Amino acid sequence: MLVVIIVGSPSDESIGTRIGSAAEGYGLAWDVRVASAHKTPARLLEMLKEYEEDPRPKVYVTVAGRSNALSGMVDAQVSAPVIACPPYSDKFAGGDLLSSLRVPSGVAPAVVLEPDAAALLAAKMLGLAQPELRKKVQEEQERHRQRLIDADGSSRE
């Protein structure tokens, strides 16, 4: 199973690496690639063709700010799920996130704002057909629940 992370510029690579590291925690393989729907569309299409020929189950995660054409373009070209994880920008007071939400008909990338949550969603999607991965997700959910229960107990002492 593979999480293909495509970032729109080198400045987004650290976010891609965070997503990949979190995916690795679920035992998932991952790649971070750099391609722009606006500036390198031909290269992006070549890249997607290569990944689509790879028989492994996969989820794509896209990281692009400003005018996020990357997520919609990737989703329109692949049969696997696409998760958009646009970086927050103070420059536009978060308004650039809207380009990840309004997409053309026939295009359906999910939108998740936190890198760790993007990796979790990828694991949940791939876990639908993988009982071992589903169990890892459930164990992680239990760890989060237990942390809250422990915090509540310590706050009452």
N, C-alpha and C positions, 0 to 999 in steps of 0.2 A: 504494500500500500504506500502511496506517495502523496505528499502535500507539495504542490507546485506553487511557489510564492513568486509572484511577478511584481516588481516594484517599478514605478514609473520614472525614477531617477536615482542616481547614486546616493543622493541625500536621504532617501528612504530605506537604504539597505539595512540600517540598524534596526528598523522596525521589522523588516523581513526576517532578520536573524532572530529577533525576539520571538516571532511567531514560530519559526523553525525549531528553536530550542524548546519551546513549550510543546510542540508537536512531538518532538523526540522523547519527551517525558511520557508520552503514551505509546512509545515504541514505533513511531511512524518515521519513515524516511522522508527527507525533504530537500528541496533545491530552492535556492534564491537566484532569480534571474532579473536582469534589468532590461526593460523594453518600454517604449512609449507608443501609445496609440496615435499620438499626434506626430511625433518626430521620426519614429522607426516602424511604421505599420507593416511594411513588407517583412522586416526581420521578425516582428511579433508573430505574424501569420506563419512563417517558417517554423518558429519555435513551437507554436501550438500544434502544428501538424506533426512534428516529431513526438511531442508528448501524447497526442491522440493515438499515435501508432503503438505506443507503449501499452501492453495489455494489462498492466497493473491497475487495480482500482485506484482512483485518485480524486482529489479535490483541489481546485485552484483557489488561491487566495491572492487578491490583488491589492496593492497599496499605492494609491495615487491621490494626490491632493488637487486643489484648485478645480479645474474642469475635468472631472474623473471620467474620461472616455474609455480608459483602460478596462474597467470592470465590465461595462456593457459590451465592448468589442470582444473581450475574451469569452464572455457568456454566450454571445451570438455565434461563436465559432466552435464551441466544444459541447460534448454531451454530458460531461461530468459537472457536478455542482460548482458554483463559483461564489466565493465569499469576498465581498468588498470590505476592506479595513482601511478607510481613508484616515490619514493623519489629521489631527486637529490643528487649525491655524488661527492664532489670535488676529492675524492680519485681516481676515474677513469675518471675525467674530463668529466663526463656525458656519457661516453662510455657504461656504463651498461644499459642505456636507450634502446640500440639496442635490448636487449633481450626481450623487450616488443613489439618491432615492427616486428621482424621476428618470425612468428609462423607457425606451421604445417598447411597443408591444412585441411579444415573442422573446423578450429578454428578461431574465429574472435572477440577477445576483442578489444573494442575501447581503445585508449590511450589518456589520458588527464593528463597534468603535474601538474596542480594546484588543491589543494583540493576543493576550492570553485567551480571551474569549473566542477569538477567531480560530485558534488552535483547538480549543475545546469543541467548537461547533464542527470543525473538520473531523475530529475524532468521533463525535457522535454520528456524523453522517457515514463515515467509513465503518463504524461499529454496528450499523444496522445489519450487516451481513457477516460480521466477525464477532462471535461470542467472547473471545478473549479480550478484544479491544473494548467491547461494551462493558466487560467486568472492570477494566482499568478506569473507565469513565465513572462507573458507579463507585469505585473505591475512592476516587478523587472527590466526588460529591460527598461521600461520607466523611472524608477528612475535613471538608469545609463545614459540614454540619457540626462535627465534633468540636471544631475550634470555637464555634459560636456558643455551644453548650458550655464548654470550659470557660469561656470569657464571662458568660452569665454567672456561673458558679463562683468565679473569683471576684466578681464585682459585688457579690452579696456577703462576702466574708468580712 
